Amino acid sequence: MAIVPDTKNWTWVLEERCPECGFDAAAVDRERLPDDVRADARRWVELLAHPQARTRPRDDRWSAVEYACHVRDVFRLFDERLRLMLETDEPRYANWDQDVTAVEERYGEQDPEVVGTELVAAAHAIAQRFATVAGPQWGRTGVRSDGATFTVDSFARYFLHDPLHHVHDVEEGYRRLAGA
């Protein structure tokens, strides 16, 4: 069975707590955001060291390495989008199809150790960029291809949910693989 593409509009996490992972966007301390991103990256390295990092817990769910590739690419993409928000007035972002990227980049065949190194580097890059944001910059805007408008502040909160949520997905997958 193939992975079913995710077509949900996840912007709702800005308004309410995620019932799956418990993420609460309103509780995000943007001063701690760079540290939170770096801590998340360290957790990914641990998850990728698991002996079943390449194993899908179900046919229709990604393996840890596939999720990690996605998170690495989210860090890279959001770093570029954040740069644009800080340097350009109201940039518009092209659509990114994460499911097409997963297939084209062969996420499931990538080396977990290499992915971990790349993920950490990408996490540090976006964490550093968020560390430079100050004062009125938090109110700068950008527009997604579907018309969703973000401030740097809402963008930061929306962004942080993705890597944290996928840690939850992988931990749940490992529990499933262990038969728990």
Order of alpha helices (4+ residues) and beta strands (2+ residues): alpha-alpha-alpha-alpha-beta-beta-alpha
